[in-house]
Amino acid sequence: MVKIAERLTHLLGWAAGATVVLMMLHVMIDVIGKYAFNAPLPGTAEVVAAYYMIGCVFLPLAWVEASGGSIVVEVVYDKVPARVQGAMRWIADLVSAVYYSILAWFSWDVATHAWRIGETVDGIWRITTWPAKFLLPFGFVLAVVVILLRLILGPRGQIRTTGTPAVQDL
């Protein structure tokens, strides 16, 4: 299970990076078309908002959790003993897992509703937006899996985010 989660985490991290590159290229082509040829690329703002932004924010959530990249306030944490720090990390992980689970539940309802009605956004062209709605629950669920692996399996449940060997590989 850890290996599957690790591979999915890496895949989604790379996919998020690809969305950033695609967004950059798309916007660059739009700007060049607008100012050099007086012909902007239609639907750029809609595609950026409906696909690229969602992909670059929600796909790498599991990687952020696995790498310890979440925002942490260490005002109290640094001043307590290691045992209390461990308890604080465990509680924070549990709260995060619950929070992500709730977000996954509600975003799944939003995504299925968007799919049922065939949600689109109207601009110069009509752009179908419902497929991107499924990126939210998928990203949230994988983040929950990463956190639960860490909570349940301890060091064996760590997802490797760099080229260094994970604990289970030693």
Secondary structure by P-SEA (a helix, b strand, c coil): caaaaaaaaaaaaaaaaaaaaaaaaaaaaaaaaaccccccccaaaaaaaccaaaaacccaaaaaaaaccccccccccccccaaaaaaaaaaaaaaaaaaaaaaaaaaaaaaaaaaaaccccccccccccccccaaaaaaaaaaaaaaaaaaacccccccccccccccccc
